[in-house]
Amino acid sequence: AVTDLSTLLAEMSPTLGVEGEVVFATSKSLSMRQAAELDPWMLFREEEGLTLILPKAIAEKHDLVHEGPFCRITLMVHSSLEAVGLTAAVAKALSDANLSANVVAAFHHDHIYVPAPE
């Protein structure tokens, strides 16, 4: 995995996710197991409840509070979890374009959720 920021930026190939629009949803009542059965793209436990990234239709079907829609951009470069500055550089570029950047770091890649086009 790459740690050098210059190399990461030079080799990075941002790719739009194929799943289409998703939402960030939350639940205080679902267990991790129940939430996993909804097949989310991401599931994270916070003190306030679970956060899920999943299709809007699933969030609405299960009456989950949600925000969005968003589209996923995957930074196609195998960055190290110890790499410094990659998400900051991408967030800065998106900020300069007046776009919010909701970052999810996974084992293989970083993913940026940006507002879906209207």
N, C-alpha and C positions, 0 to 999 in steps of 0.2 A: 504494500500500500504506500502511496506517495504522501510525503509530508511537506515538501517544498512548495510554497505558494505560487511562485513563478511557473513551475512545472505544472501544477494543478490547473492554473488559469489557461496555460497554453494548450494543454491536452484535453480540457473539459469540452464536452459536447452536450449542451442542454437538449433534452428531449421531452416533448409534450406527452403526458400520460395518455394511454389508450382508453382508460375507463370513463372518460368524459367528466362531466361536472359532479362534484361531491360537496358535502357539507361537513362542518365541524359540529358534532352533536355532543350532548352531555346527559348523564343519567346518575342519579343517586340511588336508584332502586335496583338496577340490573347488577347481577354478579358478573365477575370476569367471564365465567363460563357462558352465561346467558348472552353477554355482549359479544363474545367470540362466535356464537351461533349466528349472529347477524352478518358474519363474514366481512368485517370492516377492513379497510386498507391499513388502519392504524388503530390501536387500542392502548390507552395509557391511563394509569390510575393516579389521580391527584387527590389531595386532601378533601376537595369539594365534591368529588365524584369521579366517574369515569369520563374520559374524552374519547370519542370515536370519530374517525374520518370514514364516511360511507356515502353511498348514493342518497340523494335527497328523498327519493320515494321510500326507501327503507326507513329513514329517520321519521318521516311523516306517518308511515304505516304503524310504527311503534310509539307514536306520540312523543318523540324525543325533542327536547328544546335544541334548536340548531341555528347556525349562522352560515351564510354562503349564498350562492354557490361559488366554488373555487375550482381551479384546474391545477393539476400537478405538473411541475417541471422537475425532471430528474437530472441531476448533474452527473452525466455519464463520464466519470473518472473515478478510479478506485482510490479515494482519499482515505488516509489513515484517520482513525478516530482521534488521534493526537495532533492532526494537522491544525495549524493556526491561520485564520484569516480568510478561508475560502467562503464560508457563508456570509461573513461580514462584507466581503468584496461584492458578492452577488446581491446582498440586501442593499448595499449602497447604490449599485447600478439600478435596481428596481425602484429605490427611493427617488433617485434622480428622475425617473420616469413617472413619479407620483403613483407607484403601485405598492401596495402592502406586500410583505413577504412573511409567510408563516412557514418556518423552517422545521423539518423533521429530519433528524440524523438517524440513519439506519446503518446496519453493519457494512453493507457494500457501497451505498451511495447516500448523498444528501438529496433531500426532496424539498422543493419550495412550492408552497401552495399560494397561488395568486388569484385575485378576484376574476371570476369568469367574465368574459365579454358580455355586455348587455345586448 
